[in-house]
């Protein structure tokens, strides 16, 4: 692959996080304050384009860092002032 590392896109990462959580989709959606159908659409429609706030709510409900979702290297974090 020309020296480049494969990195899953954020949709793939989100699906991984949901699967690893072991939680029912309805529970995750409820904690995120979204409809279960919205979560299902985001997870299953290849070109789903949800609002940033919706994605943020889902990762918060899952307890994962937004940076992990987008492939940010571990250890890179912003302070409250940034």
C-alpha positions as CSV (number, residue, x, y, z in Angstrom):
1,X,0.0,0.0,0.0
2,X,2.8,2.4,-0.9
3,X,4.1,2.6,2.7
4,X,0.8,4.0,4.0
5,X,-1.0,2.4,6.9
6,X,-4.6,1.4,6.5
7,X,-6.8,3.4,8.9
8,X,-10.5,2.5,9.1
9,X,-12.8,5.5,8.5
10,X,-14.9,6.9,11.3
11,X,-17.9,4.8,10.3
12,X,-15.9,1.7,10.7
13,X,-14.5,2.9,14.0
14,X,-18.0,3.7,15.3
15,X,-19.2,0.2,14.4
16,X,-16.2,-1.3,16.2
17,X,-17.0,0.8,19.3
18,X,-20.6,-0.2,19.3
19,X,-19.7,-3.9,18.9
20,X,-17.1,-3.8,21.6
21,X,-19.5,-2.2,24.0
22,X,-21.7,-5.3,23.9
23,X,-24.7,-3.0,24.5
24,X,-28.0,-3.1,22.7
25,X,-28.4,-0.4,20.1
26,X,-31.5,0.9,21.8
27,X,-29.6,1.4,25.0
28,X,-26.8,3.3,23.2
29,X,-29.3,5.4,21.3
30,X,-31.2,6.2,24.5
31,X,-28.0,7.3,26.3
32,X,-27.1,9.4,23.3
33,X,-30.5,11.0,23.1
34,X,-31.2,9.9,19.6
35,X,-33.8,7.5,18.0
36,X,-32.6,3.9,17.6
37,X,-33.4,4.2,13.9
38,X,-31.0,7.1,13.7
39,X,-28.2,5.0,15.2
40,X,-29.1,2.1,12.8
41,X,-28.9,4.4,9.8
42,X,-25.5,5.8,10.9
43,X,-24.1,2.4,11.4
44,X,-25.6,0.7,8.3
45,X,-25.8,3.3,5.5
46,X,-22.3,3.6,3.9
47,X,-22.6,7.3,3.1
48,X,-24.5,8.4,6.1
49,X,-23.6,12.0,7.0
50,X,-24.9,12.7,10.5
51,X,-24.5,16.0,12.3
52,X,-21.3,16.3,14.3
53,X,-23.3,16.7,17.5
54,X,-25.0,13.4,16.9
55,X,-21.7,11.6,16.5
56,X,-20.4,13.3,19.6
57,X,-23.4,12.1,21.6
58,X,-22.9,8.5,20.4
59,X,-19.2,8.4,21.3
60,X,-20.0,9.9,24.7
61,X,-22.6,7.3,25.3
62,X,-20.1,4.6,24.4
63,X,-17.4,6.1,26.5
64,X,-14.8,6.4,23.7
65,X,-12.8,9.4,22.7
66,X,-13.8,11.3,19.6
67,X,-10.1,11.4,18.7
68,X,-10.0,7.6,18.6
69,X,-12.9,7.6,16.3
70,X,-11.0,9.7,13.7
71,X,-7.7,7.9,14.2
72,X,-6.0,10.5,16.3
73,X,-2.7,9.2,17.8
74,X,-3.1,8.2,21.5
75,X,-1.8,10.8,23.9
76,X,-2.8,13.9,21.9
77,X,-5.3,15.8,23.9
78,X,-6.3,19.4,24.2
79,X,-6.6,21.3,27.5
80,X,-9.7,23.1,28.5
81,X,-8.1,26.3,27.3
82,X,-7.6,25.0,23.8
